[in-house]
Amino acid sequence: MRRNRDFGQVLKAIWQTLSLSGLLAITIWAMTRPSWVLRDNRQVAIEGNSLLSKPVILSRLALAYPQSLLQISPMAIAQTLESYPPIADAKVARRLFPPSLVVQVQERTPVAVAIARLIPNSSTPYSKASVGFLDSRGAWIPFESYPAQVRQRLKPQLKVLGSPETYRAYWSSLYQKIGQSGIEVLEIDCQDPSNLILKTELGTVHLGPYSERLTKQLHVLAQMSPISTQINSRQIDYIDLKNPAAPLVQMYQKETEESPVQNVPTNPKIIKSNLQ
């Protein structure tokens, strides 16, 4: 009885060895099959791209040709692509029939021009600052990441000033709330963490540090839209909404000899200041 059991275990071991050897032989055979070789980039399909051209993405794959399809690591290629700032996500799959590589990418969509480390009193800040793009989640995309022809097409109307480290934590929420406010915002100045400044269709707006009051502040600002029909925007120094319950309109002294604004829904207090 014991001899039969030992003989059965020997047969099982032999069968496992033969199976593994056969699998290894099949793998080696498959890897050396001429039909399962990537000979050039025409066998690479790129999907999901809109801003970046196929040649630009292909140049980031770092593939050598010819190369056995089974020797290619899809995960390694995906990680390489995701290290390229304009690409948020990448998936790579091998296709045996016909032999090819399928690359799916999800690009970042720039929503703002971001300018960091501005030089004070500079007449040409773009040439003396670190310039890039931001997507809706706050990812920084260096300006030079895009080819010249793509940069010419990317012209977001919104501009953001300040180091990304100062606003990255709240950028996604800030961008979403501004988009939902119905107010046209041309510039967001985040250089001073204690005072978030917006340049809007109504003028410059001081909000103080970013906080949960932003929704209320933007709501109050939207209610103040009639002020644009009663005061020349050039007369306004800035709108102070640090306390949305008591908005202030800071005026230039030389431009405000007229009577204060009437019938503004939020009833802001009008303050005159010296012309700067």
C-alpha positions as CSV (number, residue, x, y, z in Angstrom):
1,M,0.0,0.0,0.0
2,R,2.8,2.4,0.9
3,R,4.7,1.4,-2.2
4,N,1.7,2.3,-4.4
5,R,1.4,5.7,-2.6
6,D,5.1,6.5,-3.1
7,F,4.8,5.5,-6.8
8,G,1.9,7.8,-7.2
9,Q,3.8,10.7,-5.7
10,V,6.7,10.0,-8.1
11,L,4.3,10.1,-11.1
12,K,2.8,13.3,-9.8
13,A,6.2,14.9,-9.5
14,I,7.2,13.8,-13.0
15,W,3.9,15.2,-14.4
16,Q,4.4,18.6,-12.7
17,T,8.0,18.7,-14.0
18,L,6.9,17.9,-17.5
19,S,4.0,20.5,-17.3
20,L,6.4,23.2,-16.2
21,S,8.9,22.3,-18.9
22,G,6.2,22.3,-21.5
23,L,5.0,25.7,-20.4
24,L,8.5,27.1,-20.4
25,A,9.1,25.6,-23.9
26,I,5.8,27.2,-25.2
27,T,6.8,30.5,-23.7
28,I,10.2,30.5,-25.3
29,W,8.7,29.4,-28.6
30,A,6.1,32.2,-28.4
31,M,8.7,34.8,-27.5
32,T,10.7,33.9,-30.5
33,R,7.8,33.7,-33.0
34,P,8.4,36.3,-35.7
35,S,4.7,37.1,-35.8
36,W,4.6,38.2,-32.1
37,V,7.2,40.9,-32.5
38,L,6.7,44.7,-32.6
39,R,8.7,45.8,-35.6
40,D,7.9,49.5,-35.5
41,N,5.5,52.0,-34.0
42,R,2.8,51.4,-36.6
43,Q,1.9,48.4,-34.4
44,V,1.2,50.8,-31.4
45,A,-2.3,52.2,-31.1
46,I,-2.8,55.4,-29.1
47,E,-6.3,56.1,-27.7
48,G,-7.8,58.9,-25.6
49,N,-5.4,61.7,-26.8
50,S,-6.7,65.0,-28.0
51,L,-4.0,67.6,-27.1
52,L,-1.0,65.4,-27.6
53,S,-0.3,63.9,-31.0
54,K,0.5,60.3,-31.5
55,P,4.2,61.0,-32.3
56,V,4.6,63.0,-29.1
57,I,3.2,60.1,-27.0
58,L,5.2,57.5,-29.0
59,S,8.3,59.4,-28.2
60,R,7.6,58.9,-24.4
61,L,7.2,55.1,-24.6
62,A,11.0,54.5,-24.9
63,L,10.4,51.3,-26.9
64,A,13.2,49.7,-29.0
65,Y,12.2,47.9,-32.2
66,P,12.1,45.1,-33.1
67,Q,11.0,43.7,-29.7
68,S,9.1,40.6,-28.6
69,L,5.6,41.6,-27.6
70,L,5.8,39.3,-24.5
71,Q,9.0,40.9,-23.3
72,I,7.3,44.3,-23.0
73,S,6.1,45.4,-19.6
74,P,2.8,47.2,-19.9
75,M,3.0,48.4,-16.3
76,A,6.4,49.9,-16.8
77,I,5.3,51.8,-19.9
78,A,2.2,53.1,-18.1
79,Q,4.3,54.4,-15.3
80,T,6.6,56.1,-17.7
81,L,3.7,57.9,-19.4
82,E,2.2,58.9,-16.1
83,S,5.5,60.6,-15.1
84,Y,4.9,63.0,-18.0
85,P,2.9,65.9,-16.5
86,P,0.3,66.3,-19.3
87,I,-0.8,62.7,-18.8
88,A,-2.9,62.0,-15.7
89,D,-3.5,58.2,-16.3
90,A,-2.3,55.6,-18.7
91,K,-3.2,52.0,-19.4
92,V,-1.2,49.7,-21.7
93,A,-2.2,46.3,-23.0
94,R,-0.7,43.7,-25.3
95,R,-2.8,42.3,-28.2
96,L,-1.6,39.1,-29.7
97,F,-3.9,38.9,-32.7
98,P,-2.9,41.0,-34.5
99,P,0.3,41.6,-32.6
100,S,0.2,45.1,-31.3
101,L,0.3,47.4,-28.2
102,V,-2.7,49.4,-27.2
103,V,-2.0,52.6,-25.1
104,Q,-4.9,54.4,-23.5
105,V,-4.2,57.8,-22.0
106,Q,-6.2,60.3,-20.0
107,E,-4.8,63.8,-20.5
108,R,-4.9,66.7,-18.1
109,T,-7.0,69.6,-19.3
110,P,-5.4,73.0,-18.5
111,V,-7.9,75.4,-17.0
112,A,-5.6,78.2,-15.9
113,V,-2.2,79.7,-16.7
114,A,-0.2,79.5,-13.5
115,I,2.6,82.0,-12.7
116,A,4.9,81.5,-9.8
117,R,7.8,83.5,-8.3
118,L,6.8,86.8,-10.0
119,I,9.4,89.5,-10.0
120,P,8.0,92.6,-8.2
121,N,7.6,95.7,-10.5
122,S,8.5,93.7,-13.6
123,S,7.0,94.8,-16.9
124,T,7.6,91.3,-18.3
125,P,6.6,88.8,-15.6
126,Y,6.1,85.9,-18.0
127,S,9.8,86.0,-19.0
128,K,11.0,86.3,-15.4
129,A,8.6,83.8,-13.7
130,S,8.0,80.1,-13.6
131,V,5.0,79.6,-16.0
132,G,2.9,76.6,-16.4
133,F,-0.7,75.4,-16.5
134,L,-3.1,74.0,-13.9
135,D,-5.8,71.4,-14.3
136,S,-9.0,71.4,-12.3
137,R,-7.4,69.3,-9.6
138,G,-4.4,71.6,-9.1
139,A,-1.8,69.5,-11.0
140,W,1.0,71.7,-12.2
141,I,2.0,71.2,-15.8
142,P,5.2,73.0,-16.8
143,F,4.8,75.3,-19.8
144,E,7.6,73.5,-21.7
145,S,5.9,70.1,-21.3
146,Y,3.8,70.8,-24.4
147,P,5.2,71.1,-27.9
148,A,5.2,74.7,-29.2
149,Q,2.2,74.0,-31.5
150,V,0.2,72.8,-28.6
151,R,1.1,75.7,-26.4
152,Q,-0.2,78.1,-29.0
153,R,-3.6,76.4,-28.8
154,L,-3.7,76.4,-25.0
155,K,-5.0,79.8,-23.9
156,P,-7.0,79.5,-20.7
157,Q,-8.6,82.9,-19.8
158,L,-8.0,82.4,-16.1
159,K,-4.6,83.4,-14.6
160,V,-3.3,82.2,-11.2
161,L,-0.5,84.0,-9.3
162,G,1.6,82.4,-6.5
163,S,3.5,79.3,-5.7
164,P,1.4,76.2,-6.2
165,E,2.4,75.0,-2.7
166,T,0.3,77.9,-1.2
167,Y,-3.0,76.9,-2.8
168,R,-2.7,73.3,-3.9
169,A,-4.6,72.1,-0.8
170,Y,-7.8,74.1,-1.7
171,W,-7.4,74.7,-5.4
172,S,-9.9,72.1,-6.5
173,S,-12.6,73.5,-4.3
174,L,-11.8,77.1,-5.1
175,Y,-11.9,76.4,-8.9
176,Q,-15.2,74.6,-8.6
177,K,-16.9,77.3,-6.5
178,I,-15.8,80.1,-8.7
179,G,-17.1,78.2,-11.7
180,Q,-20.5,77.8,-10.1
181,S,-20.7,81.4,-8.9
182,G,-21.7,82.9,-12.3
183,I,-19.0,85.6,-11.8
184,E,-16.4,86.1,-14.5
185,V,-13.0,85.8,-12.7
186,L,-9.9,86.7,-14.8
187,E,-7.2,86.3,-12.2
188,I,-6.7,84.7,-8.8
189,D,-3.8,86.1,-6.7
190,C,-2.7,83.5,-4.1
191,Q,0.7,85.1,-3.3
192,D,-0.4,86.2,0.1
193,P,-2.0,83.3,2.1
194,S,-3.7,85.8,4.4
195,N,-5.5,87.6,1.5
196,L,-6.9,85.8,-1.5
197,I,-7.5,88.4,-4.3
198,L,-9.7,88.0,-7.3
199,K,-9.8,90.2,-10.4
200,T,-13.4,90.0,-11.6
201,E,-15.8,91.8,-14.0
202,L,-16.8,94.0,-11.0
203,G,-13.2,94.9,-10.1
204,T,-10.6,93.6,-7.6
205,V,-12.0,91.7,-4.7
206,H,-10.2,91.0,-1.4
207,L,-11.4,87.8,0.4
208,G,-8.9,87.3,3.2
209,P,-7.5,83.8,3.8
210,Y,-9.3,80.9,2.0
211,S,-12.0,79.5,4.2
212,E,-15.4,77.9,4.1
213,R,-16.9,81.4,3.8
214,L,-15.9,81.5,0.1
215,T,-19.4,80.3,-1.0
216,K,-21.0,83.1,1.0
217,Q,-18.5,85.7,-0.2
218,L,-19.1,84.8,-3.9
219,H,-22.8,84.9,-3.3
220,V,-22.6,88.4,-1.9
221,L,-20.3,89.4,-4.8
222,A,-22.9,88.2,-7.3
223,Q,-25.6,90.3,-5.6
224,M,-23.4,93.3,-5.9
225,S,-23.5,93.2,-9.8
226,P,-25.8,96.3,-10.0
227,I,-22.8,98.4,-8.7
228,S,-21.2,98.2,-12.1
229,T,-24.1,100.3,-13.5
230,Q,-23.8,102.9,-10.8
231,I,-20.0,103.3,-10.4
232,N,-17.3,103.4,-13.0
233,S,-15.1,100.4,-12.3
234,R,-12.1,102.7,-12.5
235,Q,-13.3,104.6,-9.4
236,I,-13.1,101.4,-7.3
237,D,-9.9,100.6,-5.6
238,Y,-11.1,97.2,-4.4
239,I,-14.1,95.4,-2.9
240,D,-13.5,94.1,0.6
241,L,-15.5,90.9,1.3
242,K,-13.4,89.6,4.2
243,N,-16.5,89.9,6.2
244,P,-19.3,89.0,3.7
245,A,-21.9,90.3,6.2
246,A,-20.5,93.8,5.9
247,P,-19.0,94.3,2.5
248,L,-16.9,97.4,1.8
249,V,-16.2,99.2,-1.5
250,Q,-12.9,101.0,-1.3
251,M,-12.9,104.1,-3.6
252,Y,-10.2,106.3,-5.0
253,Q,-10.3,109.7,-3.4
254,K,-9.9,111.9,-6.6
255,E,-12.6,110.0,-8.5
256,T,-15.4,110.0,-5.9
257,E,-16.8,113.5,-5.5
258,E,-20.2,112.2,-6.4
259,S,-22.9,110.8,-4.0
260,P,-22.5,107.3,-2.6
261,V,-24.0,104.4,-4.5
262,Q,-27.7,103.7,-3.8
263,N,-29.9,100.6,-3.9
264,V,-27.1,98.0,-4.0
265,P,-28.6,94.7,-2.7
266,T,-25.9,94.0,-0.2
267,N,-25.7,97.6,1.0
268,P,-21.9,97.8,0.9
269,K,-20.2,100.6,2.8
270,I,-18.4,103.1,0.5
271,I,-15.0,104.2,1.7
272,K,-12.8,106.8,0.0
273,S,-9.1,106.3,-0.2
274,N,-6.2,108.3,-1.7
275,L,-5.5,107.6,-5.3
276,Q,-2.5,105.4,-5.7
